[in-house]
Amino acid sequence: MIAILFVIGTIATGTWLSAPTPHAPLTLRTGGASGQLVNLSGLVGTLLAGKTVGSVPPGFWAVDLQTASSTGISSNPAVGQFVNATPFTWMRYGQGNDECNISANAQYGSDGSVTGGCGFNLVSYKQWCSSRGPACHTVLSLPGENNNSAEDAAIAKWIVHTVGFQPDFWSIGNEPMLWKHYGIPWTKWAVTDHKAPTPLGYALDVKAAIAAVKAVDPAGKFIGIQADCECSPTWFKDVVKLNGPNLAAIAYHTYPSTALTTTETLAQFYGPLASAANITTSYATVRADIRGQCASCGKMPIFVGEYNGGPGWAASNWGGSYANAVFLAASTVQALQAGVSMLTIFNLQTYATSSYGFSMMNGSSTVGPTGLLYSTLLRHLVGGTVYAVPIKGAANHAWAIVESNGLQESLLVVNTDLGHKLTLSLGGVLPSLAPETTYLWKPGQAKPTSSSGLLGSSIAVPSQGIVLVDLSLAILGPAVPLDSGASSAANPPLTAGVSGGGPPLVAPSGMVAVAFGTRPGLGGGIRSVSHRASVISG
């Protein structure tokens, strides 16, 4: 037996109607919506109105802009066109920067020999970046492993004054914990080198480099470290203690994994999202590490300078797949809720292979599922204020966030449960009967699909599915405040059941309920809402 009663507001009345006896799991068609069918055989949950998290940070959407060829961002139209179709406005540019003297276009190998030109071209990048106008911001790394501040200053001077390009941020080297040639000139490197800096040694390296670069680029701003993980607190503490007043931010890299292998089950791949390895925990860990270490450390922006599914030293067997897109969508929700200042996805394009690995595009410039996540789905998020929307009844398998700009709202829901669809009562989080566009992506679909109509009182998120709902609030007056705090007797979550959130009504076999009611508008007077539920036999 299944009975359905949508309760909208403080008073509702139900009328029982006859319906055919089902022979398969029932589905529900929400009246007034786009006719989407909801499978009730899966999980059932309720979205709860959460508190304001903040606003989408201006630098949140970022990508490691590696390309298959050094000039690929401008010489390959497909690459630039793809990035232009995404929400990415911040680019961490360059590859192999610690081994590259970009002013001489010389890339050094671990034996000290020049192996060819650098893997990136700043003249090409400047041309492309200029075409994007204010939608292009850049993080650029100067060499750090050779520990030569004079050389850093010479390279920075060439970039700013000869090329005519001013990055938004400089960083000094990449992942210093993993260096093997620290303090050794490029031409003297040997494959047998095993010289790494101490945390304090690196902090001194940064201090000297900042002073030298500031002399030739007074407008320069600096990221203190691009750490290879969140797991080395001494590195964060030393660099901010010694350089705090001169730092605009610090950054760490994280590739969440609990299996710590490149060959893992799908459950293992999704597992870190609900574990202490997730971005919520890693970000909080780094924040705690630096708090109190300098005057500005409590509010210093923390960037995630590289992010993707783990294990990190190589891509998982799920890298570049649809599952990877689901992982990144859920991670985006977590990062927005945690207040991450910049989430930099690693990376844009593989060098010259047909596979994707960590990348959004393969070497043939074909966009994979990870790329489609951004170019066809996440670009539709409206931005603005961010609200947490906890999900009651589907913990550890589903994540949701709401963004609002006053006239529009976006709800993003990701369900990583491997075997169950998720039916979500909106719980008053979004106003019913608002014009909406729903974007749906599920396993087996080449890309997201979309439909438009009026929002009903529930949505369905398939197993391993992503749903993005964009609402227009213009015809409803002021937006409904979402930061109403925890539910209470005065503001109960709306869910299947009797008025006030009581236990659900149970109808006789083969019966279905029709409910009508009103909900007092929290910001725009009384909003009349009417829903009719009809059973469709499967």
Steps between C-alpha positions, in 0.01 A plus 500: 500500500622851419319819588621843398396827657679821415446743785555865412459740791333475835163358392432234242208285408517169318256326267550133418460397138503155346799388296600174333667238715872519415701207372836677515660779706274804489610820336375847571435775248518840669211720394597829340861398458663371185343155523817339633443150637629424848581144604378449856683171548822676601606726786275776629636820652415860577699815426525720808546876490853568618692806603681744275851375422613816322537596136665312217860626526612699194790258447310178566487366141856411403680248281857384453538613140733235364476435127627231263735747331672806642291742292182292513284753682508736200618282209233231552154662468327201662692550824424870539138453396452234764641714780282790385194277544582425865469710818880505537633854535825420685782313329801344668728506199817312420639150535838397629567857615769398749706352215432782253681825426214650304696812403740274307234239413723229646371193684752312716503128567595330826850453357556873446464490121261714297230265372327753276268796533273561794158336507318834498518822299423829673472703180234259375325501837501880521332521159224261604457647848466852358217380276301403811537841659409510871404131497865392504710498816831324537707318758856461371781308666863609509775240544567412862697177505825665392462751787626794296311821577705702249395259226136529610525878481652485149222268378229714660649812342496336157138391542370836624713743299593311182195280445282765660304258714409553866373191681254544783714282726851363499585181685853383578547147375262206512470232771836566673457191721581288193810684371826311446732774366443777756747786472687342208531697172311344209812410306644316801197277564568125514266203506663392825405824681296459818514849642172633638428818696386510859173687564700791640743485208213531256348788700832684471506423125157663469606804702804563281303446178223741603750774578684450171187484284340799674802706392416441132123455535365725777143396412576132557290297745610166638363159596718370782509132409353247258516205742464146368239415765328624814709257702809709587402765756857615567537618139190719526595635841858590410415671173227720652699576818790631293308657210149572629483876424628441145260217410165532325415130546637150545406190300497126541429209266271211580390188316271329753547124525449240769589192293837658402516305177441581136282190459195526721131416511243768435404495868865560591523785249197680649591405858725800580206739452350374826831461685760715672685505166243733345557863410289622791739341750824581315407867470411521868829330587710755312298786647566367850871459421554865412256664742691715747833465318487855359283809534314433174489120525148479637357644178776417251345339188577131462505376141470140389769525233437152357196278544365178353413145597787308662740353560700791356831351389297368204137501394258238624357247257186719526691812399341690213183290517141593580567388859781757516249768396267392782792512745592854392138619514465375859837655584382834361207493743732419789749772402229767480361396836848503656581848370794397280636816334617331179442146371750429223420189298797301376514516203388624159659269240723195475815531294460265202286202601153376422417447869398765751662417833452810712415714197184654357622463142715231343795567273266501199300786659192285562315614809438221750238467777702709745513783249131467418419544868626856479413596142142365495389493865683698768523808279124540561540567873384855566767595755439751777414404858568142604267311734560164662209261444542188712327186376300310761485127435786462253811579701843414355364429152353831387612861508314820413560873480285802407629816335290816470553833329165648604314439174613142441589203712687180418475172687776246433449145632740208454411141594791254522294205624587206274160334496223739597325795351438785741162669521533834677220701653605863463404576858420866429857565385383614156169671420255270323352600162803709408604474133790260486746326273621162622828352377533127555803278451514130578710197404459406136420852382762655275432842653239672719145544375274793587128564541298806599175560682382588848674362805311233688541408865755224445781406267659170405873444489603172331756264645838663431304792361544876488204739495522877462180703533504866392205706623371839395365693798400814312126420493489400868621823655777501760699179526420265785775528763686175527714573804216433741712273715395163630142391458268576788134485588461837332695397194466124452658322205236414244498132424265220414263474794228688682505871574793600719723213394319222683504133403397425142147398421452150367230443241326175420658292226467664160406844633679834460457837667437846358605784728438873483622777727688825542830600656547844655764678292808577705583802291213570266159448663279194449604272218226274378625156410307210358638157415322204356666160523394222269622142497643358180521122507844368407 
